[in-house]
Amino acid sequence: ELGEIEAQLIACRGVREAVVVVREDEPGDKRLVAYVIGTADLEPDATYLREQLRLSLAEHMLPSAFVSLEAFPLTAN
């Protein structure tokens, strides 16, 4: 399911890359968080992204938070 959410995010205007993860800040409290890298000319906001995703995804597949990044962190491996 995460791949489907990521694909829908990348299809949104202004999104160059996207990664969706399941976060569990407290035991049993899981939520979806989307990390997005915007295009050079536009950085989409959470309201726009949520509205676009709502058109094609079920409510339980909508991320509860959107985090804009300049780039995704890379590890040595």
mmJSON file of the N, C-alpha and C atoms, coordinates in Angstrom:
{"data_MODEL":{"atom_site":{
"group_PDB":["ATOM","ATOM","ATOM","ATOM","ATOM","ATOM","ATOM","ATOM","ATOM","ATOM","ATOM","ATOM","ATOM","ATOM","ATOM","ATOM","ATOM","ATOM","ATOM","ATOM","ATOM","ATOM","ATOM","ATOM","ATOM","ATOM","ATOM","ATOM","ATOM","ATOM","ATOM","ATOM","ATOM","ATOM","ATOM","ATOM","ATOM","ATOM","ATOM","ATOM","ATOM","ATOM","ATOM","ATOM","ATOM","ATOM","ATOM","ATOM","ATOM","ATOM","ATOM","ATOM","ATOM","ATOM","ATOM","ATOM","ATOM","ATOM","ATOM","ATOM","ATOM","ATOM","ATOM","ATOM","ATOM","ATOM","ATOM","ATOM","ATOM","ATOM","ATOM","ATOM","ATOM","ATOM","ATOM","ATOM","ATOM","ATOM","ATOM","ATOM","ATOM","ATOM","ATOM","ATOM","ATOM","ATOM","ATOM","ATOM","ATOM","ATOM","ATOM","ATOM","ATOM","ATOM","ATOM","ATOM","ATOM","ATOM","ATOM","ATOM","ATOM","ATOM","ATOM","ATOM","ATOM","ATOM","ATOM","ATOM","ATOM","ATOM","ATOM","ATOM","ATOM","ATOM","ATOM","ATOM","ATOM","ATOM","ATOM","ATOM","ATOM","ATOM","ATOM","ATOM","ATOM","ATOM","ATOM","ATOM","ATOM","ATOM","ATOM","ATOM","ATOM","ATOM","ATOM","ATOM","ATOM","ATOM","ATOM","ATOM","ATOM","ATOM","ATOM","ATOM","ATOM","ATOM","ATOM","ATOM","ATOM","ATOM","ATOM","ATOM","ATOM","ATOM","ATOM","ATOM","ATOM","ATOM","ATOM","ATOM","ATOM","ATOM","ATOM","ATOM","ATOM","ATOM","ATOM","ATOM","ATOM","ATOM","ATOM","ATOM","ATOM","ATOM","ATOM","ATOM","ATOM","ATOM","ATOM","ATOM","ATOM","ATOM","ATOM","ATOM","ATOM","ATOM","ATOM","ATOM","ATOM","ATOM","ATOM","ATOM","ATOM","ATOM","ATOM","ATOM","ATOM","ATOM","ATOM","ATOM","ATOM","ATOM","ATOM","ATOM","ATOM","ATOM","ATOM","ATOM","ATOM","ATOM","ATOM","ATOM","ATOM","ATOM","ATOM","ATOM","ATOM","ATOM","ATOM","ATOM","ATOM","ATOM","ATOM","ATOM","ATOM","ATOM","ATOM","ATOM","ATOM","ATOM","ATOM"],
"id":[1,2,3,4,5,6,7,8,9,10,11,12,13,14,15,16,17,18,19,20,21,22,23,24,25,26,27,28,29,30,31,32,33,34,35,36,37,38,39,40,41,42,43,44,45,46,47,48,49,50,51,52,53,54,55,56,57,58,59,60,61,62,63,64,65,66,67,68,69,70,71,72,73,74,75,76,77,78,79,80,81,82,83,84,85,86,87,88,89,90,91,92,93,94,95,96,97,98,99,100,101,102,103,104,105,106,107,108,109,110,111,112,113,114,115,116,117,118,119,120,121,122,123,124,125,126,127,128,129,130,131,132,133,134,135,136,137,138,139,140,141,142,143,144,145,146,147,148,149,150,151,152,153,154,155,156,157,158,159,160,161,162,163,164,165,166,167,168,169,170,171,172,173,174,175,176,177,178,179,180,181,182,183,184,185,186,187,188,189,190,191,192,193,194,195,196,197,198,199,200,201,202,203,204,205,206,207,208,209,210,211,212,213,214,215,216,217,218,219,220,221,222,223,224,225,226,227,228,229,230,231],
"type_symbol":["N","C","C","N","C","C","N","C","C","N","C","C","N","C","C","N","C","C","N","C","C","N","C","C","N","C","C","N","C","C","N","C","C","N","C","C","N","C","C","N","C","C","N","C","C","N","C","C","N","C","C","N","C","C","N","C","C","N","C","C","N","C","C","N","C","C","N","C","C","N","C","C","N","C","C","N","C","C","N","C","C","N","C","C","N","C","C","N","C","C","N","C","C","N","C","C","N","C","C","N","C","C","N","C","C","N","C","C","N","C","C","N","C","C","N","C","C","N","C","C","N","C","C","N","C","C","N","C","C","N","C","C","N","C","C","N","C","C","N","C","C","N","C","C","N","C","C","N","C","C","N","C","C","N","C","C","N","C","C","N","C","C","N","C","C","N","C","C","N","C","C","N","C","C","N","C","C","N","C","C","N","C","C","N","C","C","N","C","C","N","C","C","N","C","C","N","C","C","N","C","C","N","C","C","N","C","C","N","C","C","N","C","C","N","C","C","N","C","C","N","C","C","N","C","C","N","C","C","N","C","C"],
"label_atom_id":["N","CA","C","N","CA","C","N","CA","C","N","CA","C","N","CA","C","N","CA","C","N","CA","C","N","CA","C","N","CA","C","N","CA","C","N","CA","C","N","CA","C","N","CA","C","N","CA","C","N","CA","C","N","CA","C","N","CA","C","N","CA","C","N","CA","C","N","CA","C","N","CA","C","N","CA","C","N","CA","C","N","CA","C","N","CA","C","N","CA","C","N","CA","C","N","CA","C","N","CA","C","N","CA","C","N","CA","C","N","CA","C","N","CA","C","N","CA","C","N","CA","C","N","CA","C","N","CA","C","N","CA","C","N","CA","C","N","CA","C","N","CA","C","N","CA","C","N","CA","C","N","CA","C","N","CA","C","N","CA","C","N","CA","C","N","CA","C","N","CA","C","N","CA","C","N","CA","C","N","CA","C","N","CA","C","N","CA","C","N","CA","C","N","CA","C","N","CA","C","N","CA","C","N","CA","C","N","CA","C","N","CA","C","N","CA","C","N","CA","C","N","CA","C","N","CA","C","N","CA","C","N","CA","C","N","CA","C","N","CA","C","N","CA","C","N","CA","C","N","CA","C","N","CA","C","N","CA","C","N","CA","C","N","CA","C","N","CA","C"],
"label_alt_id":[null,null,null,null,null,null,null,null,null,null,null,null,null,null,null,null,null,null,null,null,null,null,null,null,null,null,null,null,null,null,null,null,null,null,null,null,null,null,null,null,null,null,null,null,null,null,null,null,null,null,null,null,null,null,null,null,null,null,null,null,null,null,null,null,null,null,null,null,null,null,null,null,null,null,null,null,null,null,null,null,null,null,null,null,null,null,null,null,null,null,null,null,null,null,null,null,null,null,null,null,null,null,null,null,null,null,null,null,null,null,null,null,null,null,null,null,null,null,null,null,null,null,null,null,null,null,null,null,null,null,null,null,null,null,null,null,null,null,null,null,null,null,null,null,null,null,null,null,null,null,null,null,null,null,null,null,null,null,null,null,null,null,null,null,null,null,null,null,null,null,null,null,null,null,null,null,null,null,null,null,null,null,null,null,null,null,null,null,null,null,null,null,null,null,null,null,null,null,null,null,null,null,null,null,null,null,null,null,null,null,null,null,null,null,null,null,null,null,null,null,null,null,null,null,null,null,null,null,null,null,null],
"label_comp_id":["GLU","GLU","GLU","LEU","LEU","LEU","GLY","GLY","GLY","GLU","GLU","GLU","ILE","ILE","ILE","GLU","GLU","GLU","ALA","ALA","ALA","GLN","GLN","GLN","LEU","LEU","LEU","ILE","ILE","ILE","ALA","ALA","ALA","CYS","CYS","CYS","ARG","ARG","ARG","GLY","GLY","GLY","VAL","VAL","VAL","ARG","ARG","ARG","GLU","GLU","GLU","ALA","ALA","ALA","VAL","VAL","VAL","VAL","VAL","VAL","VAL","VAL","VAL","VAL","VAL","VAL","ARG","ARG","ARG","GLU","GLU","GLU","ASP","ASP","ASP","GLU","GLU","GLU","PRO","PRO","PRO","GLY","GLY","GLY","ASP","ASP","ASP","LYS","LYS","LYS","ARG","ARG","ARG","LEU","LEU","LEU","VAL","VAL","VAL","ALA","ALA","ALA","TYR","TYR","TYR","VAL","VAL","VAL","ILE","ILE","ILE","GLY","GLY","GLY","THR","THR","THR","ALA","ALA","ALA","ASP","ASP","ASP","LEU","LEU","LEU","GLU","GLU","GLU","PRO","PRO","PRO","ASP","ASP","ASP","ALA","ALA","ALA","THR","THR","THR","TYR","TYR","TYR","LEU","LEU","LEU","ARG","ARG","ARG","GLU","GLU","GLU","GLN","GLN","GLN","LEU","LEU","LEU","ARG","ARG","ARG","LEU","LEU","LEU","SER","SER","SER","LEU","LEU","LEU","ALA","ALA","ALA","GLU","GLU","GLU","HIS","HIS","HIS","MET","MET","MET","LEU","LEU","LEU","PRO","PRO","PRO","SER","SER","SER","ALA","ALA","ALA","PHE","PHE","PHE","VAL","VAL","VAL","SER","SER","SER","LEU","LEU","LEU","GLU","GLU","GLU","ALA","ALA","ALA","PHE","PHE","PHE","PRO","PRO","PRO","LEU","LEU","LEU","THR","THR","THR","ALA","ALA","ALA","ASN","ASN","ASN"],
"label_asym_id":["A","A","A","A","A","A","A","A","A","A","A","A","A","A","A","A","A","A","A","A","A","A","A","A","A","A","A","A","A","A","A","A","A","A","A","A","A","A","A","A","A","A","A","A","A","A","A","A","A","A","A","A","A","A","A","A","A","A","A","A","A","A","A","A","A","A","A","A","A","A","A","A","A","A","A","A","A","A","A","A","A","A","A","A","A","A","A","A","A","A","A","A","A","A","A","A","A","A","A","A","A","A","A","A","A","A","A","A","A","A","A","A","A","A","A","A","A","A","A","A","A","A","A","A","A","A","A","A","A","A","A","A","A","A","A","A","A","A","A","A","A","A","A","A","A","A","A","A","A","A","A","A","A","A","A","A","A","A","A","A","A","A","A","A","A","A","A","A","A","A","A","A","A","A","A","A","A","A","A","A","A","A","A","A","A","A","A","A","A","A","A","A","A","A","A","A","A","A","A","A","A","A","A","A","A","A","A","A","A","A","A","A","A","A","A","A","A","A","A","A","A","A","A","A","A","A","A","A","A","A","A"],
"label_entity_id":["1","1","1","1","1","1","1","1","1","1","1","1","1","1","1","1","1","1","1","1","1","1","1","1","1","1","1","1","1","1","1","1","1","1","1","1","1","1","1","1","1","1","1","1","1","1","1","1","1","1","1","1","1","1","1","1","1","1","1","1","1","1","1","1","1","1","1","1","1","1","1","1","1","1","1","1","1","1","1","1","1","1","1","1","1","1","1","1","1","1","1","1","1","1","1","1","1","1","1","1","1","1","1","1","1","1","1","1","1","1","1","1","1","1","1","1","1","1","1","1","1","1","1","1","1","1","1","1","1","1","1","1","1","1","1","1","1","1","1","1","1","1","1","1","1","1","1","1","1","1","1","1","1","1","1","1","1","1","1","1","1","1","1","1","1","1","1","1","1","1","1","1","1","1","1","1","1","1","1","1","1","1","1","1","1","1","1","1","1","1","1","1","1","1","1","1","1","1","1","1","1","1","1","1","1","1","1","1","1","1","1","1","1","1","1","1","1","1","1","1","1","1","1","1","1","1","1","1","1","1","1"],
"label_seq_id":[1,1,1,2,2,2,3,3,3,4,4,4,5,5,5,6,6,6,7,7,7,8,8,8,9,9,9,10,10,10,11,11,11,12,12,12,13,13,13,14,14,14,15,15,15,16,16,16,17,17,17,18,18,18,19,19,19,20,20,20,21,21,21,22,22,22,23,23,23,24,24,24,25,25,25,26,26,26,27,27,27,28,28,28,29,29,29,30,30,30,31,31,31,32,32,32,33,33,33,34,34,34,35,35,35,36,36,36,37,37,37,38,38,38,39,39,39,40,40,40,41,41,41,42,42,42,43,43,43,44,44,44,45,45,45,46,46,46,47,47,47,48,48,48,49,49,49,50,50,50,51,51,51,52,52,52,53,53,53,54,54,54,55,55,55,56,56,56,57,57,57,58,58,58,59,59,59,60,60,60,61,61,61,62,62,62,63,63,63,64,64,64,65,65,65,66,66,66,67,67,67,68,68,68,69,69,69,70,70,70,71,71,71,72,72,72,73,73,73,74,74,74,75,75,75,76,76,76,77,77,77],
"pdbx_PDB_ins_code":[null,null,null,null,null,null,null,null,null,null,null,null,null,null,null,null,null,null,null,null,null,null,null,null,null,null,null,null,null,null,null,null,null,null,null,null,null,null,null,null,null,null,null,null,null,null,null,null,null,null,null,null,null,null,null,null,null,null,null,null,null,null,null,null,null,null,null,null,null,null,null,null,null,null,null,null,null,null,null,null,null,null,null,null,null,null,null,null,null,null,null,null,null,null,null,null,null,null,null,null,null,null,null,null,null,null,null,null,null,null,null,null,null,null,null,null,null,null,null,null,null,null,null,null,null,null,null,null,null,null,null,null,null,null,null,null,null,null,null,null,null,null,null,null,null,null,null,null,null,null,null,null,null,null,null,null,null,null,null,null,null,null,null,null,null,null,null,null,null,null,null,null,null,null,null,null,null,null,null,null,null,null,null,null,null,null,null,null,null,null,null,null,null,null,null,null,null,null,null,null,null,null,null,null,null,null,null,null,null,null,null,null,null,null,null,null,null,null,null,null,null,null,null,null,null,null,null,null,null,null,null],
"Cartn_x":[0.805,0.0,0.851,2.001,2.827,3.283,3.617,4.033,2.931,1.699,0.562,0.387,0.539,0.427,1.547,2.767,3.902,3.677,3.153,2.893,1.866,0.841,-0.174,0.413,1.303,1.953,2.824,3.604,4.494,3.691,2.469,1.604,1.061,1.185,0.691,1.626,1.031,1.796,2.735,3.982,4.954,5.723,5.408,6.121,7.102,8.379,9.419,9.655,9.721,9.939,9.093,8.751,7.953,8.268,8.263,8.407,7.359,6.646,5.643,6.077,6.032,6.41,5.304,5.307,4.405,5.197,4.708,5.374,4.537,5.214,4.549,5.229,4.741,5.337,5.044,3.869,3.488,3.017,3.272,2.86,1.381,1.136,-0.231,-0.799,-0.068,-0.553,0.216,-0.207,0.472,-0.191,0.647,0.126,1.054,0.482,1.253,1.831,3.099,3.76,4.391,4.113,4.657,5.78,6.915,8.05,8.129,8.098,8.074,9.181,9.691,10.632,9.901,9.784,9.081,9.939,9.29,10.022,10.667,11.557,12.283,11.349,10.25,9.37,8.183,7.923,6.731,6.923,6.538,6.547,5.111,4.473,3.069,2.883,1.737,1.465,0.599,0.497,-0.21,-1.679,-2.322,-3.742,-3.957,-3.15,-3.254,-3.017,-1.963,-1.637,-2.754,-3.281,-4.37,-5.592,-5.93,-7.076,-6.86,-5.663,-5.374,-5.422,-4.86,-4.86,-6.268,-7.085,-8.465,-9.255,-8.85,-9.537,-9.324,-8.227,-7.907,-7.619,-7.528,-7.198,-8.293,-8.394,-9.328,-8.84,-9.753,-9.439,-8.315,-8.319,-7.295,-5.901,-5.825,-4.534,-3.968,-4.668,-4.195,-3.193,-2.011,-1.041,-1.605,-1.262,-1.717,-0.789,0.413,1.364,2.175,2.556,3.388,4.603,5.777,7.027,7.761,8.037,8.791,10.278,11.033,12.483,13.169,14.396,15.22,15.74,16.098,16.611,16.402,16.366,16.259,17.636,17.733,19.031,19.523,20.796,21.405,22.352,22.379,23.321,24.507,25.565,26.766,26.517,25.584,25.3,24.351],
"Cartn_y":[-1.201,0.0,1.27,1.244,2.447,2.873,1.895,2.202,2.873,2.458,3.075,4.531,4.785,6.159,7.014,6.477,7.206,7.52,6.557,6.773,7.885,7.912,8.962,10.331,10.36,11.625,12.142,11.255,11.667,12.177,11.706,12.175,13.583,14.073,15.415,16.485,17.566,18.702,19.218,19.389,19.957,18.949,17.658,16.639,15.91,15.959,15.272,13.869,13.74,12.445,12.366,11.139,10.95,9.608,9.602,8.376,8.435,7.339,7.26,6.172,6.488,5.527,5.443,4.325,4.159,4.521,5.513,5.917,5.46,5.053,4.648,5.397,6.613,7.439,6.884,6.3,5.644,4.241,3.274,1.902,1.823,1.212,1.044,2.227,3.336,4.543,4.723,3.981,4.036,5.065,5.776,6.755,6.835,7.267,7.429,8.838,8.917,10.204,10.199,11.253,11.383,12.408,12.022,12.922,13.227,14.504,14.878,15.875,15.743,16.712,17.387,18.7,19.449,19.679,20.078,20.433,21.8,22.161,23.424,24.631,24.522,25.677,25.721,24.625,24.591,23.619,24.056,23.158,23.042,21.894,21.742,21.744,22.243,22.247,21.042,20.786,19.61,19.606,20.755,20.827,20.378,20.877,20.492,18.992,18.477,17.06,16.182,16.541,15.766,15.757,16.908,16.994,16.117,16.127,15.322,13.827,13.436,12.025,11.526,12.38,12.015,11.609,12.105,11.781,10.331,9.718,8.38,7.336,7.76,6.816,6.775,5.635,5.499,6.352,6.739,7.624,7.06,5.755,5.166,5.171,5.483,5.533,6.95,7.924,9.306,9.551,10.065,10.392,11.436,11.3,12.273,13.477,13.33,14.441,14.414,15.606,15.772,16.59,16.101,16.779,17.091,18.37,18.783,18.748,18.174,18.077,18.6,19.062,19.458,18.219,17.195,15.932,14.864,13.618,12.523,12.213,11.947,11.601,10.272,10.193,8.98,8.39,7.068,6.405,5.893,5.531,5.045,3.716,2.936,1.628,1.833],
"Cartn_z":[0.0,0.0,0.0,0.673,0.738,-0.649,-1.488,-2.855,-3.648,-3.423,-4.114,-3.682,-2.395,-1.885,-2.467,-2.485,-3.05,-4.523,-5.268,-6.696,-6.9,-6.075,-6.186,-5.821,-4.84,-4.474,-5.612,-6.22,-7.307,-8.498,-8.639,-9.725,-9.469,-8.239,-7.901,-8.462,-8.909,-9.43,-8.341,-8.696,-7.773,-6.937,-7.067,-6.288,-7.203,-6.822,-7.599,-7.063,-5.726,-5.087,-3.827,-3.436,-2.226,-1.584,-0.269,0.51,1.617,1.801,2.862,3.834,5.125,6.158,7.205,7.918,9.054,10.297,11.038,12.286,13.458,14.498,15.73,16.87,17.14,18.184,19.575,19.725,20.974,20.624,21.482,21.176,20.782,19.626,19.146,18.394,18.341,17.66,16.352,15.334,14.04,13.14,12.375,11.42,10.226,9.109,7.883,7.818,7.458,7.272,5.883,5.122,3.769,3.77,3.226,3.044,1.554,1.218,-0.199,-0.526,-1.743,-2.3,-3.446,-3.361,-4.394,-5.623,-6.691,-7.905,-7.707,-8.609,-8.49,-8.526,-9.262,-9.442,-8.487,-7.755,-6.913,-5.765,-4.577,-3.425,-2.933,-3.148,-2.773,-1.259,-0.817,0.615,0.987,2.283,2.783,2.386,2.402,2.046,0.613,-0.302,-1.713,-1.876,-1.242,-1.383,-0.834,0.317,0.914,0.001,-0.576,-1.489,-2.717,-3.269,-4.451,-4.137,-3.01,-2.642,-2.349,-1.783,-1.453,-2.704,-3.87,-5.119,-5.541,-5.106,-5.601,-4.52,-3.272,-2.206,-1.145,-0.478,0.64,1.813,2.662,3.793,4.669,4.914,5.79,5.156,3.859,3.168,3.083,3.622,3.571,4.691,4.366,5.417,6.375,7.639,8.63,8.688,8.131,8.122,6.834,6.39,5.201,5.602,5.246,5.586,4.291,4.063,2.873,3.179,2.26,2.411,1.161,1.329,0.186,-0.535,0.249,-0.286,0.775,0.349,1.303,1.857,3.159,3.729,3.158,2.909,2.374,3.402,3.455,4.352,3.541,4.221,3.546,2.849,3.337,2.732,1.623],
"occupancy":[1.0,1.0,1.0,1.0,1.0,1.0,1.0,1.0,1.0,1.0,1.0,1.0,1.0,1.0,1.0,1.0,1.0,1.0,1.0,1.0,1.0,1.0,1.0,1.0,1.0,1.0,1.0,1.0,1.0,1.0,1.0,1.0,1.0,1.0,1.0,1.0,1.0,1.0,1.0,1.0,1.0,1.0,1.0,1.0,1.0,1.0,1.0,1.0,1.0,1.0,1.0,1.0,1.0,1.0,1.0,1.0,1.0,1.0,1.0,1.0,1.0,1.0,1.0,1.0,1.0,1.0,1.0,1.0,1.0,1.0,1.0,1.0,1.0,1.0,1.0,1.0,1.0,1.0,1.0,1.0,1.0,1.0,1.0,1.0,1.0,1.0,1.0,1.0,1.0,1.0,1.0,1.0,1.0,1.0,1.0,1.0,1.0,1.0,1.0,1.0,1.0,1.0,1.0,1.0,1.0,1.0,1.0,1.0,1.0,1.0,1.0,1.0,1.0,1.0,1.0,1.0,1.0,1.0,1.0,1.0,1.0,1.0,1.0,1.0,1.0,1.0,1.0,1.0,1.0,1.0,1.0,1.0,1.0,1.0,1.0,1.0,1.0,1.0,1.0,1.0,1.0,1.0,1.0,1.0,1.0,1.0,1.0,1.0,1.0,1.0,1.0,1.0,1.0,1.0,1.0,1.0,1.0,1.0,1.0,1.0,1.0,1.0,1.0,1.0,1.0,1.0,1.0,1.0,1.0,1.0,1.0,1.0,1.0,1.0,1.0,1.0,1.0,1.0,1.0,1.0,1.0,1.0,1.0,1.0,1.0,1.0,1.0,1.0,1.0,1.0,1.0,1.0,1.0,1.0,1.0,1.0,1.0,1.0,1.0,1.0,1.0,1.0,1.0,1.0,1.0,1.0,1.0,1.0,1.0,1.0,1.0,1.0,1.0,1.0,1.0,1.0,1.0,1.0,1.0,1.0,1.0,1.0,1.0,1.0,1.0,1.0,1.0,1.0,1.0,1.0,1.0],
"B_iso_or_equiv":[0.0,0.0,0.0,0.0,0.0,0.0,0.0,0.0,0.0,0.0,0.0,0.0,0.0,0.0,0.0,0.0,0.0,0.0,0.0,0.0,0.0,0.0,0.0,0.0,0.0,0.0,0.0,0.0,0.0,0.0,0.0,0.0,0.0,0.0,0.0,0.0,0.0,0.0,0.0,0.0,0.0,0.0,0.0,0.0,0.0,0.0,0.0,0.0,0.0,0.0,0.0,0.0,0.0,0.0,0.0,0.0,0.0,0.0,0.0,0.0,0.0,0.0,0.0,0.0,0.0,0.0,0.0,0.0,0.0,0.0,0.0,0.0,0.0,0.0,0.0,0.0,0.0,0.0,0.0,0.0,0.0,0.0,0.0,0.0,0.0,0.0,0.0,0.0,0.0,0.0,0.0,0.0,0.0,0.0,0.0,0.0,0.0,0.0,0.0,0.0,0.0,0.0,0.0,0.0,0.0,0.0,0.0,0.0,0.0,0.0,0.0,0.0,0.0,0.0,0.0,0.0,0.0,0.0,0.0,0.0,0.0,0.0,0.0,0.0,0.0,0.0,0.0,0.0,0.0,0.0,0.0,0.0,0.0,0.0,0.0,0.0,0.0,0.0,0.0,0.0,0.0,0.0,0.0,0.0,0.0,0.0,0.0,0.0,0.0,0.0,0.0,0.0,0.0,0.0,0.0,0.0,0.0,0.0,0.0,0.0,0.0,0.0,0.0,0.0,0.0,0.0,0.0,0.0,0.0,0.0,0.0,0.0,0.0,0.0,0.0,0.0,0.0,0.0,0.0,0.0,0.0,0.0,0.0,0.0,0.0,0.0,0.0,0.0,0.0,0.0,0.0,0.0,0.0,0.0,0.0,0.0,0.0,0.0,0.0,0.0,0.0,0.0,0.0,0.0,0.0,0.0,0.0,0.0,0.0,0.0,0.0,0.0,0.0,0.0,0.0,0.0,0.0,0.0,0.0,0.0,0.0,0.0,0.0,0.0,0.0,0.0,0.0,0.0,0.0,0.0,0.0],
"pdbx_formal_charge":[null,null,null,null,null,null,null,null,null,null,null,null,null,null,null,null,null,null,null,null,null,null,null,null,null,null,null,null,null,null,null,null,null,null,null,null,null,null,null,null,null,null,null,null,null,null,null,null,null,null,null,null,null,null,null,null,null,null,null,null,null,null,null,null,null,null,null,null,null,null,null,null,null,null,null,null,null,null,null,null,null,null,null,null,null,null,null,null,null,null,null,null,null,null,null,null,null,null,null,null,null,null,null,null,null,null,null,null,null,null,null,null,null,null,null,null,null,null,null,null,null,null,null,null,null,null,null,null,null,null,null,null,null,null,null,null,null,null,null,null,null,null,null,null,null,null,null,null,null,null,null,null,null,null,null,null,null,null,null,null,null,null,null,null,null,null,null,null,null,null,null,null,null,null,null,null,null,null,null,null,null,null,null,null,null,null,null,null,null,null,null,null,null,null,null,null,null,null,null,null,null,null,null,null,null,null,null,null,null,null,null,null,null,null,null,null,null,null,null,null,null,null,null,null,null,null,null,null,null,null,null],
"auth_seq_id":[1,1,1,2,2,2,3,3,3,4,4,4,5,5,5,6,6,6,7,7,7,8,8,8,9,9,9,10,10,10,11,11,11,12,12,12,13,13,13,14,14,14,15,15,15,16,16,16,17,17,17,18,18,18,19,19,19,20,20,20,21,21,21,22,22,22,23,23,23,24,24,24,25,25,25,26,26,26,27,27,27,28,28,28,29,29,29,30,30,30,31,31,31,32,32,32,33,33,33,34,34,34,35,35,35,36,36,36,37,37,37,38,38,38,39,39,39,40,40,40,41,41,41,42,42,42,43,43,43,44,44,44,45,45,45,46,46,46,47,47,47,48,48,48,49,49,49,50,50,50,51,51,51,52,52,52,53,53,53,54,54,54,55,55,55,56,56,56,57,57,57,58,58,58,59,59,59,60,60,60,61,61,61,62,62,62,63,63,63,64,64,64,65,65,65,66,66,66,67,67,67,68,68,68,69,69,69,70,70,70,71,71,71,72,72,72,73,73,73,74,74,74,75,75,75,76,76,76,77,77,77],
"auth_comp_id":["GLU","GLU","GLU","LEU","LEU","LEU","GLY","GLY","GLY","GLU","GLU","GLU","ILE","ILE","ILE","GLU","GLU","GLU","ALA","ALA","ALA","GLN","GLN","GLN","LEU","LEU","LEU","ILE","ILE","ILE","ALA","ALA","ALA","CYS","CYS","CYS","ARG","ARG","ARG","GLY","GLY","GLY","VAL","VAL","VAL","ARG","ARG","ARG","GLU","GLU","GLU","ALA","ALA","ALA","VAL","VAL","VAL","VAL","VAL","VAL","VAL","VAL","VAL","VAL","VAL","VAL","ARG","ARG","ARG","GLU","GLU","GLU","ASP","ASP","ASP","GLU","GLU","GLU","PRO","PRO","PRO","GLY","GLY","GLY","ASP","ASP","ASP","LYS","LYS","LYS","ARG","ARG","ARG","LEU","LEU","LEU","VAL","VAL","VAL","ALA","ALA","ALA","TYR","TYR","TYR","VAL","VAL","VAL","ILE","ILE","ILE","GLY","GLY","GLY","THR","THR","THR","ALA","ALA","ALA","ASP","ASP","ASP","LEU","LEU","LEU","GLU","GLU","GLU","PRO","PRO","PRO","ASP","ASP","ASP","ALA","ALA","ALA","THR","THR","THR","TYR","TYR","TYR","LEU","LEU","LEU","ARG","ARG","ARG","GLU","GLU","GLU","GLN","GLN","GLN","LEU","LEU","LEU","ARG","ARG","ARG","LEU","LEU","LEU","SER","SER","SER","LEU","LEU","LEU","ALA","ALA","ALA","GLU","GLU","GLU","HIS","HIS","HIS","MET","MET","MET","LEU","LEU","LEU","PRO","PRO","PRO","SER","SER","SER","ALA","ALA","ALA","PHE","PHE","PHE","VAL","VAL","VAL","SER","SER","SER","LEU","LEU","LEU","GLU","GLU","GLU","ALA","ALA","ALA","PHE","PHE","PHE","PRO","PRO","PRO","LEU","LEU","LEU","THR","THR","THR","ALA","ALA","ALA","ASN","ASN","ASN"],
"auth_asym_id":["A","A","A","A","A","A","A","A","A","A","A","A","A","A","A","A","A","A","A","A","A","A","A","A","A","A","A","A","A","A","A","A","A","A","A","A","A","A","A","A","A","A","A","A","A","A","A","A","A","A","A","A","A","A","A","A","A","A","A","A","A","A","A","A","A","A","A","A","A","A","A","A","A","A","A","A","A","A","A","A","A","A","A","A","A","A","A","A","A","A","A","A","A","A","A","A","A","A","A","A","A","A","A","A","A","A","A","A","A","A","A","A","A","A","A","A","A","A","A","A","A","A","A","A","A","A","A","A","A","A","A","A","A","A","A","A","A","A","A","A","A","A","A","A","A","A","A","A","A","A","A","A","A","A","A","A","A","A","A","A","A","A","A","A","A","A","A","A","A","A","A","A","A","A","A","A","A","A","A","A","A","A","A","A","A","A","A","A","A","A","A","A","A","A","A","A","A","A","A","A","A","A","A","A","A","A","A","A","A","A","A","A","A","A","A","A","A","A","A","A","A","A","A","A","A","A","A","A","A","A","A"],
"auth_atom_id":["N","CA","C","N","CA","C","N","CA","C","N","CA","C","N","CA","C","N","CA","C","N","CA","C","N","CA","C","N","CA","C","N","CA","C","N","CA","C","N","CA","C","N","CA","C","N","CA","C","N","CA","C","N","CA","C","N","CA","C","N","CA","C","N","CA","C","N","CA","C","N","CA","C","N","CA","C","N","CA","C","N","CA","C","N","CA","C","N","CA","C","N","CA","C","N","CA","C","N","CA","C","N","CA","C","N","CA","C","N","CA","C","N","CA","C","N","CA","C","N","CA","C","N","CA","C","N","CA","C","N","CA","C","N","CA","C","N","CA","C","N","CA","C","N","CA","C","N","CA","C","N","CA","C","N","CA","C","N","CA","C","N","CA","C","N","CA","C","N","CA","C","N","CA","C","N","CA","C","N","CA","C","N","CA","C","N","CA","C","N","CA","C","N","CA","C","N","CA","C","N","CA","C","N","CA","C","N","CA","C","N","CA","C","N","CA","C","N","CA","C","N","CA","C","N","CA","C","N","CA","C","N","CA","C","N","CA","C","N","CA","C","N","CA","C","N","CA","C","N","CA","C","N","CA","C","N","CA","C","N","CA","C","N","CA","C","N","CA","C"],
"pdbx_PDB_model_num":[1,1,1,1,1,1,1,1,1,1,1,1,1,1,1,1,1,1,1,1,1,1,1,1,1,1,1,1,1,1,1,1,1,1,1,1,1,1,1,1,1,1,1,1,1,1,1,1,1,1,1,1,1,1,1,1,1,1,1,1,1,1,1,1,1,1,1,1,1,1,1,1,1,1,1,1,1,1,1,1,1,1,1,1,1,1,1,1,1,1,1,1,1,1,1,1,1,1,1,1,1,1,1,1,1,1,1,1,1,1,1,1,1,1,1,1,1,1,1,1,1,1,1,1,1,1,1,1,1,1,1,1,1,1,1,1,1,1,1,1,1,1,1,1,1,1,1,1,1,1,1,1,1,1,1,1,1,1,1,1,1,1,1,1,1,1,1,1,1,1,1,1,1,1,1,1,1,1,1,1,1,1,1,1,1,1,1,1,1,1,1,1,1,1,1,1,1,1,1,1,1,1,1,1,1,1,1,1,1,1,1,1,1,1,1,1,1,1,1,1,1,1,1,1,1,1,1,1,1,1,1]
}}}
